[in-house]
Amino acid sequence: MRPTSASSIDQLVTSEPGVLGGTAVFVGTRVPFTTFIEYLEAGQTVDEFVSDFPGVTRAQAVAALEAVRLMVEGRASAA
């Protein structure tokens, strides 16, 4: 599950009004993407996150990070 473009984030993270009030969550879960970022900011690993949130696979988490990286790189090169 490796993203090939920034638009791939839509296949990994979604936001719907009926799910946690529109909070961005991993597709097929109720796990907020921001919770994942907060784990990383706190120095925790991807493996610790997926252990605490088994509804998200390691492949999903890594692919979401890669998609965000691609988005940031695309914006930086466009500037």
N, C-alpha and C positions, 0 to 999 in steps of 0.2 A: 504494500500500500504506500507507494512513494509518489508524491505529487509531482506533476510535470509542469504545472503553472500555478500562479497565484490564485486563479479561480478554483483550484482544487480544494481550497479551504471550505468551500460550500458543500463539498462531499464529506467533510470531516466534522464540521461545526455548523450548527444550525440555530436559528432563533425563531421561535413561534410564540405568539401571544398567549397561548394556552399552556405553555410549558415554562414554569418558573417565571411567569410574567414577562416573557420575551427575552430572558437572559440567554446569552449564547452558551449552548451546551454541546457536548459531543453527540453526534448523530446516533439516534437509537438509545440514548440515555437521558437521565436528568442530572448529569454531572456537568457543572459549569466549567467552561474553559478557563475562566479566571481563577478557579480553584487550583487548576493545574499550574498556572503561572505563579500563583502564590506559593505553592509547594516549592517550585524551582527557586523563587526569590528567597525562600527561607533556608535554602541549601539542601533540600531534600532531593532525592533522585527520582528519575522517571519510574524506576522499579518500585520505589516506596509508594509513589502515587498510584500506580496500577494495582499494587497490593491492597491499598486502602479503598480503591474504587474499582472492583473487579469487572464492572460493566464496561470499562474502557480497556482496550488491549494496549500492550506496549507499542504495537505497530501503529495503532491509531494516534497515540500520543506523539510518537516520533514523527509521523507523517504530518500532523498538525503543526509541529514546530518547524518542519521543513517548509510547509506551505507559507507560514508566516515569514520565514527567512526569505523566501522567494518574493513575497510581496514587498518586504522592506528593501531588498536589493533592486527590485523593479522601480520603486519610487526614488531610490537614491540615484539610479542611473538616468532617470527621467529629469532630474533636477538640473 
